[in-house]
């Protein structure tokens, strides 16, 4: 039996090496493989929130006819404060999630040590519900029972929906990446108020520049999201752009309304 298994495995490997597995490609085209990274979520989430938040703040202040100096001061102050809050929040949430996974693993290990039978039965039923033959599901779980660490990980993922906590995961790194991403992307809308200082004193021109830079940053972030997730570039960029446009437009309308209709004048 062992020789047959070894022979089958060797045959499959030869098929792959010789290019004889083309029949599998005829079934469907291989999906694009997403880019893997430890801090993708932190970068994308913080970047999108930073652009939208900062541009919305600039829109509301511009509609209220505040000066460029006021926009720069309030904009950067808000950017740093929000960046610190976002980074610390990511650090706390990542640490809490990791601690919860560790505690849940301890509970699962105790359950297998003291109530192994019912736990294995649950795992068998789970695999059977997914479409696996009952006999095969039982065989798989019995094999896993020889490797307690794998069995515990499978139970946590299958029954509790909690992936195993990675020992190499550092919550403080996630928080730092979130903070840095927030500052970098959030600075884009404010750059025009700095770059255009030698060329014009018009706040309207600077606001238009901020709008253009924000749009470009949103489009680039949308393209980056598509590249990371293996999605359509145009759709991802468009959705990301309209997300920022709607938020910025709403902020501008609210600021203009409060100033001109509600009577909140200087």
N, C-alpha and C positions, 0 to 999 in steps of 0.2 A: 504493500500500500504506500509506504513512504517513497519507494522508487517511482511509483506512478505519479504521486504528487510532485516530486522533484522533476520528473520528465515533463509534466504539463506546464510547470512554471518555466522551465527552460525553453519549451516550445513557444510560449507566449512572448518571452523575451526576444527570441529569434525573430518572431513575427514583427515585433516593433523595430528591431534593428534593421531588418531587411526591407522594411516598408511594405510588408504584405498585409498590414492592417488597414488598408485604405477603405475596406468595406464599412468600417465603423464611421469613417468621415462622411459617407454617403447618407447616413441617417440624419445628421444635422451639422451645421457649421459650428466649429468650436468657438464658444463665446470668448470675448476679450478678457484677458486675465487682469484683474484690478491690481493697482499698485499697492504693495503692502508697506505699512509703516506703523510704528508704535504710537505716533501722536497725530495721526491724520485727523481724527475727530476733533481734537483740541485746536488744530490749526484752522480747519474749515469753519468750525462753529464760531470761534473767536473772531476770525477774519470777517465773516459775514456780519456778525453782530456789531463789530467795530465800525465797518463802513456805513451800515445803515444808521447806527446810533449817532455817529459823528455828523454825517450829512444831514440827518433830520434836525440835529441841534443847530447846524449852520443855516438850514432853511428857515427854521422858526425865528432865529435871530435876524436873518437878512430881511425877512418880511416885516420885522419890527423896526427896521432901519437903524440897527446898531452899527457902530463903526467897525472897521477892520481890526482895530486894536482890541476892542471888546470881544469880537468873535475869536481872535487868536487866544486871548487870555482865557476866556471861558471854555473855548474848544479844547485847548491842551490840558487845562485843569480837569475838565470832565473826562478827557481821554485817559489821563493817568489814573484818576480815581476809579473809573470803571474798569480799567485794566487790572488794577490791584484787586478790585472786588471779584472780577471774573477769574483771575488766577487763583486767588485764595479759595473761591468757591469750587473750582475744579480740583484743587488739592484736597479740600475737605471731602467732597463727594467721591473722589477716586479712592481716598483712604478708607472712607466708610464702606464703600462697595467691596474693597479688598478684605477688610476686617469681617464683613458679613459673610463673604465667601469662605473665609477660613473657619469661622464658627460653624457655618452650615456643613462644611466638610467634616468637622469634628463630630457633629450630630450624626451625619450619615455613616461615619466609621463606627460609631457606637451602635447604631441600628443594625449594621451588618454583623458586628461582633456578638450582639445579644438577640437579634431577631433576623438572622440571616435568611431563613426560609421565606417569610412573607416579603422581604425586600427583593429577593431573587424572583419570586412569583410576579411581583409588580413589573419588574424589568422584562420578564418573558411576555406578559400581557401587552406591554408597551410595544415591543418589537412585533408582536403578532398583529396589533392594531395598525401598525405601519404597513402591513402587507406581507410580513415574513411568515413562512410556514411555521406552524406551532412546533413541529419537531426541530426545525432549524433554529428557531428562537431559543428553544430549550438547550440545544447543543451549544449555541453561541454563549449563553449565560453560564453554562457549566464550564466552558473554557475560560471565560472571564473570572470565574470563581477561584481559579488557580492563581490569579494575579490580582490581589486585593486592591492595589492602588488603581488599576484600570477599572475594576468593577465599581469602586466608589466614584470615580470620575464619571463613568457612564450613568450611574444612578442620579448623580447631581444634575447632569445635563439633560437626561431623558425625562426624569420625573419632576424635577424642581426648576428646570430651566436656568440653572446657575452654572456658568462655565467655571472650571477650576481656577483658583487664584494663582497667578504667575508670581513666582518668587522674585523674578527679575524686575517686576513692575514697581516703579518708584512714583508714588503720588506727587511728590514735590517736583519731579520733572514735568509731569503733566501740567501742574500749576504754572511752572516757569514758561513752558511753551505757550500756554494760553495767554499769559501776560505779554510775552514778546510778540505773539501774533496779533494781539489786540492793538498794541502800540504801532506796529508796522503798517497794518492795513488801515487802521483808524487815522493815521497821519495823512493818507492820500487826499481826503477832501480839504485838509487845511493847508496843503502845500501851495496852492494857488495864491493864498493870502500872503505867503512869504516870497515866492518866486516872482510874483508880479509887482512887488513893491517898487523896484527901480523903473518900471515901465509905465505904470498907471496908478492914479490915486482913486480911480472909480471903484466903488464897492460893488457896483453892478457887474462890472467886468470880472472882478475877482470872484464873485459868486458864480458867474457863468463858468469860469475856469474850474471852480470847485465842483460844479455839476459835471463837467466833462471828465475830470479826473476820477470822480466817484463812479461815473458810468464805466470808464475804462477798468477801474479796479474791480467792479462787480462782474464785468464780462470776463476778465482774466480769472477771477475766483471761480466763476461758473465753469470755465473751460478746465480749470484745475480739478474741480469736483468731478467733471465728466472723465477726465484722464484717470483719476484715482479710482473711480467706481466702474470704469469701463462703459460709460453711458454715451448717449448722443451729445456731441459738443454743442450743437446749435440749441437744442432743447434746454440743456442745463444752463447755458449762458443766458438764454432768454428768460427763463424762470427766475434766475438769480437777479438779473437786471430789473425785472418788473417788481420783484420783492422790494428792492431798494427804492425804485421810482415811486411806488405806492406809498411807502413809509415817508420818504422825503416830501412828496406832494402833500400828504396829509399834514405833516408838520408845518409846511409853508402856509397852507390854507388856515390852519388853526391860529398861527401867529398873526397872519394878516387880519383874520376875523376879530381876534381879541383887541387888536390895535385900532382898527378902523370902524368896527361895528359896535363892539362892546364898550368902546370909549376909553380903553386903557392907553391913554396918551402920556407922553413924558411930562 
